[in-house]
Amino acid sequence: MNAPELALHHQRLDQRAGHARSQIARIETALASDPEADRLQSAADAVQDERRDVDRRLREHEREADAQRARVRGRERELMSGRIRNPTELMKLEQEVQHLKAGLSREEDAALELMERQETLESDHARLTADLAAARERTATATPELRARLERLQGELTEVEAERDATWKQVPPEWQEAYRRVRSRQPDPVAEVMHGQCQACRVTVTSSGMQTLRRAGLIQCDNCGRILVVA
């Protein structure tokens, strides 16, 4: 291969190496963690936390309801005992009983709502647990294939990088210097020329530039600055 061909071949190998590294990184991330399983676990944990809070609140309401019932029974026994004969006191006691019953009703309603929420949370947790188990099973099933693919990519990357480095050693020094200089500004320093146009920026190459290209000479695009090679 001449200098232009070597420079272009080196760039293509470098691109292949970069693509392989990206795939390797994605697979390593997939093997290191399972975003879907993590999401489901987090959701299940949140449901469990809420369930514990609901349980606590329910116990509090049930204790308060029991206390209210005891107070209602005590006041009702006192009301029915016949010991209180003063109409005003009887009215006050009746009002107190009604007030206690209203409070008891509120506690019972709150407890009922919390029990309904318990049922919903139990259902949600069961669903999330099943989904989590399925997600982990899918991950476990996919892991061997991912590891095999990772191994293949790592082997491919080693081969590509070795060929890339060997190719670079064959690139003439002046081409290497130009390549590094353009690379500092452009991720892909080399551009092919087809039908008289730079394929990176679509600007037409001058006739003198085309003559230099046909002689495999070093020339850069007047517009984007990339090193030009004939396709």
C-alpha positions as MATLAB code, in Angstrom:
seq = 'MNAPELALHHQRLDQRAGHARSQIARIETALASDPEADRLQSAADAVQDERRDVDRRLREHEREADAQRARVRGRERELMSGRIRNPTELMKLEQEVQHLKAGLSREEDAALELMERQETLESDHARLTADLAAARERTATATPELRARLERLQGELTEVEAERDATWKQVPPEWQEAYRRVRSRQPDPVAEVMHGQCQACRVTVTSSGMQTLRRAGLIQCDNCGRILVVA';
ca = [
       0.000    0.000    0.000;
       1.170    3.546   -0.741;
       1.113    6.351    1.820;
      -2.513    7.460    1.215;
      -3.748    3.885    1.381;
      -1.804    3.284    4.597;
      -3.195    6.426    6.219;
      -6.758    5.527    5.258;
      -6.294    1.909    6.351;
      -4.921    3.087    9.702;
      -7.938    5.351   10.199;
     -10.379    2.566    9.394;
      -8.629    0.230   11.812;
      -8.712    2.942   14.470;
     -12.447    3.370   13.876;
     -12.969   -0.387   14.178;
     -11.005   -0.383   17.421;
     -13.099    2.471   18.776;
     -16.314    0.684   17.842;
     -15.100   -2.519   19.497;
     -14.170   -0.628   22.668;
     -17.648    0.928   22.783;
     -19.293   -2.486   22.430;
     -16.996   -3.928   25.102;
     -17.893   -1.100   27.480;
     -21.621   -1.663   26.913;
     -21.320   -5.405   27.540;
     -19.203   -4.878   30.645;
     -21.821   -2.470   31.955;
     -24.578   -4.990   31.215;
     -22.641   -7.713   33.029;
     -21.841   -5.469   35.991;
     -25.416   -4.339   36.561;
     -28.964   -4.959   35.433;
     -30.828   -1.606   35.147;
     -34.243   -3.254   34.831;
     -33.649   -5.516   37.829;
     -32.256   -2.569   39.781;
     -35.354   -0.513   38.935;
     -37.695   -3.310   39.982;
     -35.753   -3.938   43.186;
     -35.899   -0.251   44.034;
     -39.646   -0.195   43.370;
     -40.191   -3.325   45.480;
     -38.145   -1.833   48.327;
     -40.195    1.365   48.163;
     -43.412   -0.666   48.371;
     -42.051   -2.557   51.359;
     -41.100    0.690   53.072;
     -44.583    2.073   52.511;
     -46.119   -1.195   53.712;
     -44.165   -0.957   56.985;
     -45.328    2.643   57.404;
     -48.941    1.647   56.714;
     -48.660   -1.215   59.224;
     -47.369    1.175   61.861;
     -50.121    3.716   61.235;
     -52.765    0.986   61.249;
     -51.591   -0.271   64.626;
     -51.785    3.277   65.977;
     -55.338    3.748   64.696;
     -56.403    0.339   66.027;
     -54.976    1.150   69.472;
     -56.731    4.506   69.451;
     -59.991    2.870   68.289;
     -59.760    0.315   71.113;
     -59.218    3.136   73.598;
     -62.168    5.048   72.148;
     -64.403    1.977   72.406;
     -63.427    1.520   76.044;
     -64.236    5.156   76.760;
     -67.572    4.895   74.950;
     -68.530    1.766   76.906;
     -67.544    3.441   80.181;
     -69.561    6.550   79.467;
     -72.555    4.535   78.252;
     -72.526    2.426   81.429;
     -72.373    5.604   83.464;
     -75.194    7.075   81.397;
     -77.405    3.999   81.892;
     -76.548    3.471   85.522;
     -79.174    5.910   86.746;
     -76.759    7.532   89.160;
     -76.873   10.812   87.276;
     -80.228   12.534   87.642;
     -79.317   16.117   86.822;
     -80.650   16.838   83.277;
     -77.767   19.173   82.474;
     -75.179   16.598   83.471;
     -77.045   13.912   81.563;
     -77.045   16.089   78.433;
     -73.328   16.759   78.784;
     -72.635   13.057   79.184;
     -74.764   12.216   76.149;
     -72.855   14.819   74.118;
     -69.571   13.349   75.309;
     -70.714    9.873   74.271;
     -71.674   11.158   70.805;
     -68.333   12.942   70.517;
     -66.482    9.747   71.495;
     -68.512    7.724   68.984;
     -67.694   10.228   66.229;
     -64.008    9.947   67.090;
     -64.272    6.149   67.100;
     -65.921    6.254   63.672;
     -63.077    8.362   62.298;
     -60.498    5.959   63.690;
     -62.349    2.968   62.207;
     -62.631    4.687   58.803;
     -58.929    5.534   58.845;
     -58.090    1.950   59.785;
     -60.293    0.643   56.951;
     -58.547    2.882   54.425;
     -55.160    1.672   55.646;
     -56.241   -1.971   55.373;
     -57.324   -1.335   51.786;
     -53.946    0.277   51.129;
     -52.294   -2.795   52.647;
     -54.062   -5.013   50.128;
     -52.973   -2.785   47.234;
     -49.374   -2.772   48.443;
     -49.378   -6.549   48.858;
     -50.598   -6.919   45.280;
     -48.014   -4.420   44.000;
     -45.208   -6.150   45.884;
     -46.211   -9.567   44.563;
     -46.244   -8.228   40.993;
     -42.895   -6.474   41.381;
     -41.337   -9.545   42.974;
     -42.504  -11.702   40.067;
     -41.233   -9.160   37.526;
     -37.908   -8.959   39.367;
     -37.502  -12.728   39.332;
     -38.256  -12.794   35.594;
     -35.753   -9.972   34.931;
     -33.033  -11.770   36.861;
     -33.785  -14.977   35.027;
     -33.448  -13.178   31.689;
     -30.135  -11.716   32.831;
     -28.872  -15.104   33.969;
     -29.874  -16.616   30.632;
     -28.185  -13.859   28.643;
     -24.977  -13.750   30.703;
     -23.133  -16.683   29.037;
     -23.789  -15.268   25.573;
     -22.676  -11.801   26.691;
     -19.477  -13.196   28.185;
     -18.752  -15.126   24.995;
     -19.386  -12.011   22.918;
     -17.168   -9.971   25.220;
     -14.361  -12.461   24.818;
     -14.703  -12.373   21.024;
     -14.672   -8.576   20.974;
     -11.646   -8.387   23.243;
      -9.807  -10.765   20.930;
     -10.897   -8.772   17.883;
      -9.795   -5.524   19.541;
      -6.359   -6.936   20.265;
      -5.942   -8.017   16.645;
      -7.238   -4.731   15.216;
      -5.019   -2.619   17.477;
      -1.993   -4.724   16.571;
      -2.715   -4.304   12.847;
      -3.415   -0.588   13.324;
      -0.112   -0.040   15.125;
       1.796   -2.057   12.517;
       0.171   -0.043    9.739;
       1.065    3.221   11.456;
       4.734    2.275   11.460;
       4.576    2.040    7.672;
       3.050    5.503    7.267;
       5.774    7.976    6.162;
       6.854   10.514    8.829;
       5.442   13.540    6.980;
       2.084   11.790    6.696;
       2.159   10.870   10.378;
       2.839   14.486   11.290;
      -0.017   15.738    9.113;
      -2.316   13.018   10.469;
      -1.612   13.959   14.094;
      -2.015   17.652   13.340;
      -5.425   17.176   11.696;
      -6.462   14.640   14.353;
      -6.153   17.362   16.992;
      -9.071   19.116   15.262;
     -10.945   16.336   13.466;
     -11.752   12.880   14.871;
     -11.264   11.387   11.388;
      -8.233   13.065    9.769;
      -8.467   11.267    6.404;
     -11.242   11.785    3.845;
     -11.823    9.995    0.579;
     -12.328   11.858   -2.686;
     -15.064   10.614   -5.012;
     -16.147   12.295   -8.231;
     -13.779   15.141   -7.466;
     -15.340   15.924   -4.060;
     -14.114   15.580   -0.486;
     -16.550   13.070    1.026;
     -16.280   14.673    4.463;
     -17.403   18.183    3.544;
     -18.532   17.769   -0.114;
     -16.290   20.557   -1.369;
     -14.844   20.100   -4.867;
     -11.102   19.453   -5.059;
      -9.144   21.677   -7.438;
      -7.657   20.231  -10.620;
      -4.125   20.701   -9.268;
      -5.195   18.925   -6.100;
      -6.526   16.016   -8.132;
      -3.223   15.775   -9.954;
      -1.401   15.563   -6.607;
      -3.816   12.875   -5.443;
      -3.236   10.791   -8.548;
       0.504   10.894   -7.778;
      -0.308    9.705   -4.213;
       0.949   13.029   -2.914;
       0.061   14.578    0.444;
      -2.719   17.144    0.122;
      -5.351   18.469    2.493;
      -8.870   19.684    1.778;
      -9.019   23.458    1.351;
     -12.290   23.522    3.303;
     -12.151   21.014    6.170;
      -8.410   20.446    6.292;
      -8.584   16.653    6.169;
      -5.936   14.628    4.397;
      -7.362   13.583    1.033;
      -7.020   10.175   -0.635;
      -8.555    8.870   -3.838;
     -11.363    6.390   -3.172;
];
